[in-house]
Amino acid sequence: MARFRQAGIDFSIGTLNFLANVGIMLPYILILLRYQQTQSTTFLIALVAFYISRAASIFYTKRLNLNSTTYLLVTLILGALGSLLFALSSSVGWLIIGSLLWGYSAATIWPYFLTIKLHLTHTTSFKMKRL
């Protein structure tokens, strides 16, 4: 039973590590690829909105009094909603809303992932394995 529990923890941390790393650069790449395909300035506006949201997210992170695990889940959900809005729409308003959600997620996913990983190393015998 302990082996399955450790395998579950390893899998979940590996998944979070992957999502945290992908969540940082993938939005920039996808927005720029859409701009390259369409040559539409709406995607440049979305890129600016993404960057502004990512830069400003540090100022409103502490407003929600949630624990790190809940906040990481909220960040993942906001990122998924932002990417879904970006994928399904090409109108400026929806792209800006999606970019704001996506930017907030990209800025906050990595710090909260590291917080959870640090908490796990102090409370359990968890150690991040190198693959």
Backbone torsions as a table, in degrees:
resi	resn	phi	psi	omega
1	MET	NA	-38.6	-179.9
2	ALA	-65.7	-33.9	177.7
3	ARG	-65.3	-40.7	178.8
4	PHE	-66.5	-38.3	178.5
5	ARG	-64.6	-44.6	179.2
6	GLN	-66.0	-38.2	177.1
7	ALA	-64.8	-38.5	177.2
8	GLY	-64.8	-41.7	177.8
9	ILE	-65.7	-44.1	178.2
10	ASP	-60.3	-42.8	-179.9
11	PHE	-65.2	-44.6	-177.9
12	SER	-67.6	-38.8	177.8
13	ILE	-68.9	-38.9	176.3
14	GLY	-63.1	-40.3	177.5
15	THR	-65.2	-44.2	177.9
16	LEU	-64.2	-37.9	177.3
17	ASN	-62.0	-44.5	178.3
18	PHE	-62.1	-48.5	-178.9
19	LEU	-64.2	-37.4	179.0
20	ALA	-65.9	-41.9	179.3
21	ASN	-70.1	-41.2	-179.8
22	VAL	-69.4	-36.7	-177.3
23	GLY	-65.3	-15.6	-179.4
24	ILE	-83.2	-48.7	-173.0
25	MET	-100.2	-27.5	-174.7
26	LEU	-58.6	-41.0	179.0
27	PRO	-59.3	-42.2	178.4
28	TYR	-59.7	-45.6	-177.4
29	ILE	-64.0	-45.4	-177.9
30	LEU	-67.1	-40.3	178.5
31	ILE	-65.4	-43.2	179.7
32	LEU	-68.2	-34.0	175.4
33	LEU	-65.6	-41.3	176.9
34	ARG	-64.4	-38.1	176.4
35	TYR	-64.4	-41.5	180.0
36	GLN	-63.9	-36.9	179.6
37	GLN	-70.4	-41.3	-171.4
38	THR	-102.9	-22.9	-173.8
39	GLN	55.9	30.2	-179.3
40	SER	-95.4	135.6	-179.6
41	THR	-70.7	-14.9	177.7
42	THR	-61.3	-32.3	179.2
43	PHE	-75.6	-27.9	172.4
44	LEU	-69.7	-37.6	175.1
45	ILE	-63.2	-41.3	177.3
46	ALA	-63.2	-37.5	178.1
47	LEU	-65.4	-41.3	177.5
48	VAL	-65.2	-42.6	177.8
49	ALA	-62.7	-39.6	177.3
50	PHE	-61.8	-46.9	-178.0
51	TYR	-65.6	-41.5	178.7
52	ILE	-63.4	-44.3	179.1
53	SER	-62.9	-40.8	179.9
54	ARG	-66.3	-39.4	-179.4
55	ALA	-72.8	-36.0	-175.5
56	ALA	-87.3	-10.5	-174.1
57	SER	-65.2	-23.8	-180.0
58	ILE	-64.5	-26.2	-176.7
59	PHE	-79.8	-22.8	-180.0
60	TYR	-117.8	21.3	177.4
61	THR	-72.2	-40.2	-173.9
62	LYS	-80.2	-5.0	-176.6
63	ARG	-67.5	-32.7	176.9
64	LEU	-88.1	124.1	-179.7
65	ASN	-91.4	72.4	179.6
66	LEU	-115.3	158.7	174.0
67	ASN	-77.5	167.7	-172.1
68	SER	-63.2	-38.9	-178.8
69	THR	-66.1	-45.4	178.1
70	THR	-64.0	-41.1	-179.9
71	TYR	-65.6	-36.2	176.5
72	LEU	-65.1	-40.8	176.3
73	LEU	-63.6	-41.9	177.0
74	VAL	-61.7	-41.8	178.7
75	THR	-62.5	-44.0	178.1
76	LEU	-63.3	-40.4	179.7
77	ILE	-67.2	-43.0	177.9
78	LEU	-63.0	-38.9	176.8
79	GLY	-64.6	-40.3	178.4
80	ALA	-66.7	-41.7	177.6
81	LEU	-64.1	-42.2	178.2
82	GLY	-62.4	-43.2	179.8
83	SER	-69.8	-33.4	176.5
84	LEU	-66.0	-44.4	176.1
85	LEU	-61.0	-40.5	-179.9
86	PHE	-66.1	-37.7	-177.7
87	ALA	-74.7	-32.2	-173.3
88	LEU	-93.8	-12.7	-174.0
89	SER	-131.6	155.5	173.0
90	SER	-130.3	13.7	175.4
91	SER	-83.0	149.1	-173.3
92	VAL	-60.5	-44.0	-177.3
93	GLY	-61.0	-48.7	-179.8
94	TRP	-68.0	-34.9	177.7
95	LEU	-65.7	-38.0	178.4
96	ILE	-67.2	-44.6	178.1
97	ILE	-61.9	-45.8	177.5
98	GLY	-61.9	-39.4	179.0
99	SER	-67.9	-36.3	177.4
100	LEU	-65.1	-44.2	177.8
101	LEU	-65.2	-43.8	-179.6
102	TRP	-64.8	-40.9	179.1
103	GLY	-65.7	-41.1	177.6
104	TYR	-62.5	-42.4	178.9
105	SER	-64.5	-43.8	-178.2
106	ALA	-64.3	-31.9	-179.0
107	ALA	-80.2	-29.3	-172.3
108	THR	-105.3	-10.9	-175.7
109	ILE	-67.5	-42.3	-175.7
110	TRP	-69.7	-46.9	178.3
111	PRO	-60.7	-39.3	-179.7
112	TYR	-74.4	-31.2	173.3
113	PHE	-63.4	-44.4	179.0
114	LEU	-65.1	-34.7	177.1
115	THR	-63.1	-45.2	179.8
116	ILE	-66.3	-41.6	179.6
117	LYS	-63.2	-41.4	177.9
118	LEU	-65.2	-40.8	178.4
119	HIS	-62.8	-40.8	178.5
120	LEU	-65.1	-37.3	-179.7
121	THR	-69.0	-26.5	179.8
122	HIS	-87.5	-28.9	-175.4
123	THR	-99.0	-20.0	179.7
124	THR	-130.1	-177.0	177.2
125	SER	-91.4	26.2	-177.4
126	PHE	-71.1	135.1	172.8
127	LYS	-137.7	132.7	179.9
128	MET	-68.7	125.7	-178.1
129	LYS	-91.6	142.5	175.4
130	ARG	-89.7	135.2	179.8
131	LEU	-99.2	NA	NA
